[in-house]
Amino acid sequence: QANELEKNNQERFQMIGASLLFAAARYNTYLVARANGNKEAFQDKKNEAKEYFIEQFTKMLDDNIADYEANFDKYRG
């Protein structure tokens, strides 16, 4: 869907990535809240969850940057 949106929004393509990041942050926050049942448990786990998601995103970003770098001409060609 992001690729389709980009085709129709060339002048604002950066907004698509920002929207996806926001959606992921919102959904993952919901998952943490759902898993912890009440506000106190949510508050107790929020920093642990934040560290986990930052670590996971960093790994995913690093992997994708390395892949794109190795295949730059193929992906951009």
Secondary structure, DSSP 8 states (H G I E B T S, - for coil): -HHHHHHH-GGGHHHHHHHHHHHHHHHHHHHHHHHH-SHHHHHHHHHHHHHHHHHHHHHHHHHHHHHHHHTHHHHH-
